Amino acid sequence: MYRTHTCGELSISNKGENVTLSGWVQRSRDLGGMTFVDLRDRYGITQLVFNMETDAALCLQARKLGREFVIQVSGTVAERSSKNMKLPTGEIEIITESITVLNTSDIPPFTIEDNTDGGDELRMKYRYLDLRRQGVRSNIILRHKMAQEVRRYLDGQGFIEVETPVLIKSTPEGARDFVVPSRLHNGDFYALPQSPQTFKQLLMVAGFDKYFQIVKCFRDEDLRADRQPEFTQIDCEMSFIHQDDILKMFEGLARHLFREIKGLEFEKEFPRMAYEEAMSRYGTDKPDIRFGMSISEITAAVRGKGFPPFDDAEYVGAIAATGCAGYTRKQLDGLTEFVRRPQIGAKGLVWARFEADGTVKSSADKYYGHDELLKVAGLTGAVAGDLILMMAGEREKTLTALGELRLEMGRMLGLRNASVYAPLWVVDFPLLEWDADTGRWYAKHHPFTAPKPEDIQYMETDPGRVHANAYDLVINGTEIGGGSIRIHDRETQSLMFRTLGFTEEEAQKQFGFLLNAFRYGAPPHGGIAFGFDRWTAIMGGSDTIRDFIAFPKNNQARDVMIDTPASIKQEQLDELGIVIRKENK
């Protein structure tokens, strides 16, 4: 056998045993008459010892070992005279008696260490080497544990894991599809699923009652910092349920994962917050409630004082930054530049310092007296020592900008602690969103989301008034999962399609299979899908999902390791009936 033990399991209790280990050379140190080699596998590191006095030939052989050589060694476990208690194996070492080089290695393009000297693109190109690093490997192992615990919980609750097709039909709603040409049906295309949405609904029609799947999904979306073109969902659906049943079941899943992965218990139920409250208090539908500093509307208190940015604004809002009254002019200018960034788009920022002596000083002192600023302070909940930050403009855009400023202040003040978890449910979303550019309504979630029963009467007369029977699980300002009670009857689904601008023929062509299924006794049903990559990253204390995916794409949606996407041979294009149109650049 290649090994009797791994490089992470030997301890002082194994002292005196003869063992065989295999792994990679992490590093070696020559100290005159002694040579030390750290041997690594995925379980840990064990120190090997070579002595010139007792076996000069073997010691010289050891000195020829390069970094990342794959070797097999045999020897005796001994107690280390200089222990390294940072390592699980730090009390022992192997007095080596033989070495077999199983494979040599070129010098790696970066050091295989936690604090590596390799940049992101270089490590992505050599991802198989990056995965040897302990930190990256730990992320992948965490992902594995998460998946096993998800399956354990859902299996215990009576869910059945069912695989759904990867080659499906393209639909126009949502993000762009990745499409796959068909050779057998020349000129026709499959699409890769953005989610298994319609299939899990069909499983409910089929009577499967409780379904789940840890499934790959694909969306050809415009790139953002923390987005991958392929990602993984925990996809779930249940029949004969109401919204509370869903929230209870999957709050249970969240509690199970926090307990088994992080050792955390939550005494109280996860709070629930209406969408409108989330937007008005936090400027986002995924609020980070680890800290306060919520948004307060101050429009009425500041309007009509001769200050044009406030007098002419639809909305004026403010946050009180705790203990920041001492911010310098340079720091305040930095905050102004932050909100003026194109991705935020605010025109400016007005500030007021609530001094320790009770006075309030503002960048708009010319227009607002002390008593008026004290009133503003009262509306925001500011106290002596706080900094009040105010913005004005269109309500929705201003709230979004204030939400981004709040998060930035939370980051700067160290209030967004990755080891603290604050989950909540956001509920009562709008069913539809109006797009002025296209002049039509779009589904806020997807076109299969059920409206609140009491709001169905407004579907054709006042669609913006209709609320969805939908919910999101948010943890630390990140949307972890979202779902809804589904439409389960043909009439309501057809009404939804009409509201979204589908003709009867278009709806039948694209979703006829689902409408037909609803003719055969579809049960009330609903479900939820969790972003598995995001949830794992949050459990790992990171904002970056890429670190928790074995072979991710870069920020340009390229896999630089295998160099894809790439062109294909003309013969393949001809066989598929595809002509490439070159763009003039």
Secondary structure, DSSP 8 states (H G I E B T S, - for coil): ---SS-TT---GGGTT-EEEEEEEEEEEEEETTEEEEEEEETTEEEEEEEETTT-HHHHHHHTT--TT-EEEEEEEEEE-SS--TTSTTTTEEEEEEEEEEEE-----SS--SSS-S--HHHHHHTHHHHTTSHHHHHHHHHHHHHHHHHHHHHHHTT-EE----SSB---SSSS---EEE-STTTT-EEE--S--HHHHHHHHHTT--EEEEEEEEE------TT--SEEEEEEEEEES--HHHHHHHHHHHHHHHIIIII----SS---EEEHHHHHHHHSSSS--TTS----EE-HHHHTTSS-HHHHT-SEEEEEEETT-TT--HHHHHHHHHHHTSTTT-----EEEEE-TTS-EEETTTTT--HHHHHHHHHHHT--TT-EEEEEEESHHHHHHHHHHHHHHHHHHTT---TT---EEEEE--BSEEEETTTTEEEESS-TTB-B-GGGGGGTTT-GGG-BBSEEEEEETTEEEEEEEEB--SHHHHHHHHHHTT--HHHHHHHHHHHHHHGGGT---EEEEEEEHHHHHHHHTT-S-GGGGSSS---TTS-BTTTTBS----HHHHHHHT--------
